[in-house]
């Protein structure tokens, strides 16, 4: 099962644009183009980091390589 992460670009923390949640599941997303797929060059398409809101499931895509992911520490107690 995926573990929640928090994300930031520089010193700005990412929040869900729908529910304002701050914990996400992350995954790589291929940004396929029809032309590249048609020519069998799908492997060369760019990819993005998809952040899936842990609370509501809203998906945000980031191509920015400065996106940093941080594991969420479990509360002690």
N, C-alpha and C positions, 0 to 999 in steps of 0.2 A: 504494500500500500504506500502511496505517495506520502511524503512528510511535508508539512507546511513550511514555507519560506516567506521571508519578507524581502522586499526588493527596493533598490535605490538607484538613481542616476545622479552621480555626483553626490551632493549633499541633500538631494530632494528625495524623500521617501515616496514610493508609489502607493497609491490608494485606489481601490476599485472605483471606477467612475459611476457605477450604479448604486452601490450600497455603502461606499466609503470604508469597506473592510480593508485590512492591511495584511492579511495572510493569504498565500496563494499556493497552488500546485504549479510547477513549471514543466514545460516540455518544448522540444524543438519542433518548429513548424516550417515545412517547406513552402516557399512562395513560388509555386509552379506557374509557368507561363505556357499558353497553348503552343506557341511557336517552338519553344525549346522541347516540349514533349513530342511534338510532331516530328522534329528532326532527331529524336532519340538522344537529346542532350539534357534530359530532365535532371541528371545528376549534377549539372552545373548551375542549376537554379539557386538563388540566394535562400538563406533560411533566416528565421526570426525566432526569438524566444517568446513563447506564449505563456502568459500568466493567467491562470484560471482561479478566479476568486474562490477561496475556501468556503465562504458563506453563501454566496448566491449563484456561483458558476459562470458569471460574466467573464468573457475572454478579452484580454488586451494583448496586442502584439508589439514587440520591441525589436527593432533591427539595430538599435544603438549598442555598440560593443562595450559601452561604458556602464551598461546595466550590471549591477552587482546583486547577487543573491546571498541571503544570510539565513542559516538554519534557525528555526524558532526553538528557543530553549524551553524545555518543559518546566512548569511551575513545580517547585518543591513543596511538599506538604500533603 
